[in-house]
Amino acid sequence: MAGVSGGGGPVDVERGELFALLVSQLHVEVSTRAHARRRPPRHPAGMANSFGAAERWRPWSHPTPRGVDLAFAISLFLLVTAWLVLDWVFGLGMDVWAAQGDQSQIDVAGLAHISRTQVLLVVVLTVAVLAGIYRAWRTVVAQVLAALLVGGVLMAAQHQWDTSHTSPGCIRYAAHC
């Protein structure tokens, strides 16, 4: 038993009662502080807007977190770059090697490579638009850079195709060429 002096003199209080008294005083103090930190009530006009909860799920209502955006930007850019390199080496290169000098098979391999590169360009631009909708600006920039890379590869492949398939009899640009 412990002696606690109250307002009128020493009072015998057991330890459990003393602990309960301290906890109740602490609870009163904490709860009054919690009430002081509450937000003010919302304006009644804001409560009348029923679209607030529906707009939260829309992808453009909040920007994508920076870490997620960077992870997608870097991984998608590396994926597109690796696809271009592997398609150039294994897609076009192996088809040309397998053609064994047959020009028609080499032409088919070149056109197939151009077609695959065009599809990749459409896919990269679609991903860039989707990233813009989800407000992932770093992914948009990475996909635009990837689209420029794919466009450059496509221009090089088409230029190579055009220069290797011009008719030798046409020297100047005229109506009969």
Protein Blocks (a to p, Z undefined) as FASTA:
>chain_A
ZZdddfkoccdddfklmmmmmmmmmmmmmmmmmmmmpccdddfklmmpmklmmmmmpmkl
pccdfklmmmmmmmmmmmmmmmmmmmmmmmmmmmmmmnnopaklmmmmmmmmmmmmmmmm
mmmmmmmmmmmmnopaklmmmmmmmmmmmmmmmmmmmmmmmmmmccfklmbdcfkZZ
